[in-house]
Structure formats: structure tokens, C-alpha cells
């Protein structure tokens, strides 16, 4: 008799839970396909964001060094830092170019109207506490005006994804964007 009452109570409980379900509402819009193990961030760095880093003083007493900016990005965790990948790209005239890179530019013309060409090296270091540090070094290490406004894109890829995608050209942001379904 005890078994029969337990079975009856179980059957009643199942029917009671099934009847609690209400009518289904309309289906929501489809979500964006993406990858939870890959994150990207676009940052605009303005001239006043750059800090001067004096490396040495030359024989004539002039400071020589480079500019630095630090960008915090919590998506760069221990797994990404130690085993995954952090990719940084700089917008160069509408095209994302992977850092490090040598950047040629002309801020002004000489007295004859010819462009004064300058060269800067852009390097990056990944910080283990969630971010990157970008270095802007003029070819002569001279402390000229701070760098102009530039956009950078940071992509953090978890180790589980990075180790399985050797087919991706990581130097090409468009290939990375397509492979990992990144939204701009």
C-alpha cells in the first residue's frame, strides 16, 4: 500500500508540474553569432593620452625617448596572457594594420611644399593584469609633438580557440574578424 501511494503521489506531482507551463510567447529576434572565447575592443587614443618616457639624454643634453599609452582591457585574463593570443591593430588610413609596425607620415611640408616624411615604430606589450601598453618611438628618439589621434583594435583570444585555429592569418584583421565572427 505504501508503494502504491508513493507512485500515485509521484504521478500527481509530475502532472502538476506539467500543467504549470503557460502559453509560449512570440519568439524573439535571432541573436548575433559570435564567439564567447574571442573578444575585441576598439579604442581611440588622443594626443593627450600619450605619456613621454625618457630613455636617455644625448651628448648635447637633449632628452631622447618614446611615448607610451596603457589601455586596460579585462578580457586579457591569465589564460589569454599565458596560452592564448592578444592581437593589436592600428587604423592606418582606413586599413587595420597589425602592430608592431613602422608608420610613415608627413605632418607638414617643407619650405618648397614637399612633404617632411617621418618614421615611427609602433610596438605593443601585453600586460598580465588585463591590458596592453603601446609604445610610439620616433626614428630619432626626439621628443616632438605627441602622436596624433589614432584608433587601435585589440583582440583577445582564449587558448582553447587559438590553439585550434592555425588556419587563420592573424596578421590580417579582416581574416580574424571573419574567422571569429567579430562585430566591429
C-alpha positions as a printed Julia matrix, in Angstrom:
184×3 Matrix{Float64}:
  0.0    0.0     0.0
  2.86   2.34    0.82
  4.37   1.76   -2.63
  1.08   2.49   -4.33
  0.66   5.81   -2.51
  4.25   6.87   -3.39
  3.62   6.04   -7.05
  0.33   7.96   -7.05
  1.93  10.98   -5.39
  4.77  10.93   -7.92
  2.33  10.77  -10.86
  0.28  13.65   -9.41
  3.42  15.74   -8.88
  4.5   15.18  -12.49
  1.05  16.24  -13.81
  1.01  19.26  -11.51
  4.41  20.47  -12.74
  3.49  19.89  -16.38
  0.29  21.88  -16.03
  2.17  24.91  -14.63
  3.57  25.72  -18.03
  1.9   28.73  -19.57
  1.41  29.59  -23.21
  4.51  30.3   -25.27
  5.11  33.91  -26.26
  6.38  35.06  -29.64
  9.92  34.07  -30.5
 12.47  36.87  -30.14
 14.81  38.01  -32.92
 17.81  35.86  -33.74
 20.93  36.8   -31.81
 24.31  37.66  -33.33
 26.52  34.67  -34.0
 29.76  35.17  -32.21
 32.44  33.52  -30.21
 32.41  33.74  -26.42
 36.13  32.89  -26.33
 37.22  35.82  -28.5
 36.74  39.47  -27.55
 37.6   42.67  -29.38
 37.79  46.29  -28.38
 38.31  49.42  -30.47
 39.96  52.33  -28.68
 40.67  55.85  -29.86
 43.88  57.25  -28.39
 44.12  61.03  -28.35
 47.33  63.1   -28.2
 46.85  63.92  -24.51
 46.63  60.17  -23.67
 50.3   59.62  -24.58
 52.93  59.94  -21.84
 56.6   60.76  -22.51
 59.09  58.06  -21.45
 62.64  59.45  -21.33
 65.11  56.73  -22.23
 68.36  58.73  -22.18
 69.91  62.17  -22.61
 72.19  62.6   -25.61
 75.64  64.23  -25.53
 74.06  67.65  -26.16
 71.67  67.42  -23.21
 68.55  66.61  -25.27
 66.03  64.12  -23.92
 65.53  61.08  -26.13
 62.73  58.59  -25.63
 59.3   57.47  -26.74
 55.61  57.92  -25.98
 53.56  55.31  -24.14
 49.84  54.72  -23.64
 48.31  52.0   -21.46
 44.91  50.57  -22.37
 43.08  48.49  -19.77
 41.16  45.52  -21.17
 39.79  42.93  -18.7
 39.27  40.35  -21.49
 43.03  39.77  -21.29
 42.98  37.27  -18.44
 45.62  34.77  -17.26
 44.51  32.14  -19.8
 44.79  34.61  -22.7
 48.05  36.08  -21.39
 49.8   32.75  -20.78
 48.38  30.5   -23.5
 46.16  32.45  -25.9
 46.81  35.46  -28.09
 46.49  39.22  -27.87
 46.46  40.92  -31.25
 46.68  44.68  -31.72
 45.91  46.53  -34.94
 46.24  50.23  -35.79
 43.96  52.03  -38.22
 46.24  53.35  -40.97
 44.2   55.33  -43.47
 41.15  53.06  -43.12
 43.01  49.74  -43.03
 43.74  47.79  -39.85
 47.5   47.07  -39.78
 48.92  44.68  -37.22
 51.25  46.09  -34.57
 54.25  46.1   -34.42
 54.59  48.26  -37.47
 56.66  51.06  -38.92
 54.44  54.05  -39.59
 55.43  56.68  -42.15
 53.68  60.02  -42.02
 54.02  63.66  -43.04
 52.64  66.18  -40.54
 53.74  69.2   -42.6
 55.55  70.29  -45.75
 58.97  71.89  -46.05
 59.55  75.4   -47.42
 59.32  74.07  -51.01
 55.97  72.34  -50.46
 57.49  68.85  -50.27
 56.26  66.57  -47.51
 58.52  66.12  -44.48
 58.44  62.38  -44.0
 58.72  60.97  -40.52
 59.04  57.41  -39.35
 57.71  55.96  -36.1
 57.85  52.44  -34.74
 54.7   51.24  -33.01
 55.17  48.32  -30.62
 52.94  46.67  -28.06
 53.4   44.78  -24.81
 50.64  42.69  -23.26
 50.11  43.26  -19.55
 49.36  40.24  -17.4
 46.82  42.2   -15.35
 44.45  42.88  -18.25
 45.59  45.37  -20.85
 48.22  46.44  -23.32
 50.89  49.09  -23.42
 51.57  50.71  -26.79
 54.92  52.36  -27.5
 55.35  55.11  -30.13
 59.02  55.71  -30.94
 60.16  58.29  -33.47
 63.14  57.13  -35.52
 65.41  59.77  -33.95
 64.0   59.3   -30.4
 63.33  63.05  -30.42
 60.62  64.5   -28.18
 58.42  66.07  -30.83
 54.7   66.69  -30.53
 52.64  63.88  -29.11
 51.28  61.41  -31.67
 48.05  62.42  -33.39
 44.71  60.74  -32.71
 44.81  57.06  -33.7
 42.44  54.12  -33.4
 43.61  50.73  -32.16
 41.77  47.42  -32.14
 42.65  44.81  -29.51
 41.61  41.17  -29.97
 41.92  38.71  -27.04
 41.7   35.03  -27.99
 41.34  32.29  -25.36
 43.86  29.45  -25.52
 41.25  26.78  -26.36
 40.32  28.64  -29.54
 43.75  29.97  -30.51
 45.47  26.57  -30.37
 42.89  25.07  -32.75
 42.91  27.79  -35.43
 46.26  27.65  -37.19
 44.37  28.25  -40.45
 43.79  31.94  -39.64
 46.09  34.69  -40.96
 46.39  36.63  -37.68
 48.27  39.47  -39.38
 45.11  40.29  -41.35
 42.34  41.76  -39.19
 39.65  41.03  -41.81
 40.62  37.32  -41.72
 40.48  37.34  -37.9
 37.14  39.15  -37.97
 35.66  36.58  -40.36
 37.13  33.52  -38.63
 35.87  34.54  -35.18
 32.69  36.33  -36.29
 33.69  39.63  -34.67
 31.4   42.62  -34.9
 33.03  45.98  -35.5
